[in-house]
Amino acid sequence: MARTSKDKTISIRLSQTMLEALDARAVLDEKDRAQVIREAIAKHLEIDEDEIQEKLTYLEESVNKLQNEYQQDRKKTEALGKRVDEMSRLVAYCIERLPSGKT
């Protein structure tokens, strides 16, 4: 697992026996202590970090897509607003030009 700015550092106390077992597992799995501990915690909590990362990536992509759609819709709304303003001015101009008895 790559470290990110969101990772937090913690400290724990282990008995000598647990530390030796941890080191033995790390050697067997060719991982460092921290990775063995993270995997053990994730397994205990039934957390799959890859699955979480996939879901997070999907959510980030969805948010970006929605932001882009929002920006496009906002531009369309602004353009429509300008057209409505133009039409309102045109209608007002036409009404002003009508003979006074026809309004």
C-alpha positions, 0 to 999 in steps of 0.5 A: 500500500502506498503512503498518502497524506491521509495516512496517520501514524500510530504507536502500539505496545507489543509483548516481546513474543508478539513482536517476534511473531510479527517479525517472523510473519514479515520475513515469511511474507517478505513485507515490512512490519507496518504492512503486516500490521495493516493487513492484519487490522484490515482482515480483522475489520473485514476491510479490503483496501483495494475495494475501498480504493476502487470505490473511492476512485469511482466516487471521485470520477462520478463527482468530477463528471457531475461537476462537468455536467453542472458547468455545462448546464450552467453555461446553457442556462446563462445563454438561455437567460440572455436570450430571454432578456433579449426577447423581453427587450424585443417584446417591450420595444414592439409594445412601445411601437403599437398604436396607443389604442391597441394595448 
